[in-house]
Amino acid sequence: MLFMVEMDVNIPLDFDPAEAARIKAEEKAYAAKLLADGTWRHLWRKVGLYSNVSIFDVESNAALHDLLMGLPLYPFMTMKVTPLCRHPSSIHDDDR
Ligand SMILES: O=C(O)C[C@H]1C=CC(=O)O1
């Protein structure tokens, strides 16, 4: 199942910078694993914002829920989740 997830990150300005750097490093490692195994299919930065657009390929709604809640930056994020399905004009075999 494919989902588009838009994530906006908002770390308070008075948050400890060293702790923020630690959490961001954890987030990067968490994302790297999922990007490498194809679960996190696309990750794009929204220009000028601490936000991204991501495409996830997961087994179920519950799997996506667990994955998102496991993001180290989750406590600092707001998200919009949009389920996707194949477009009839798509030419990509892996769109499903
Ligand atoms: O930077 C972000 O958009 C937040 C998050 C998503 C992947 C990652 O490494 O950090």
The ligand as an SDF file (V2000), in Angstrom:
LIG
                    3D

 10 10  0  0  0  0  0  0  0  0999 V2000
   14.2920   16.3400    7.7240 O   0  0  0  0  0  0  0  0  0  0  0  0
   13.1000   15.9720    7.7190 C   0  0  0  0  0  0  0  0  0  0  0  0
   12.3150   16.2490    6.8190 O   0  0  0  0  0  0  0  0  0  0  0  0
   12.5630   15.1050    8.8510 C   0  0  0  0  0  0  0  0  0  0  0  0
   12.9870   13.6970    8.7550 C   0  0  0  0  0  0  0  0  0  0  0  0
   12.6210   12.9170    7.6080 C   0  0  0  0  0  0  0  0  0  0  0  0
   13.6830   12.1800    7.2310 C   0  0  0  0  0  0  0  0  0  0  0  0
   14.7850   12.5720    7.9870 C   0  0  0  0  0  0  0  0  0  0  0  0
   15.9400   12.1330    7.9230 O   0  0  0  0  0  0  0  0  0  0  0  0
   14.4140   13.5580    8.8280 O   0  0  0  0  0  0  0  0  0  0  0  0
  1  2  2  0
  2  3  1  0
  2  4  1  0
  4  5  1  0
  5  6  1  0
  5 10  1  0
  6  7  2  0
  7  8  1  0
  8  9  2  0
  8 10  1  0
M  END
$$$$
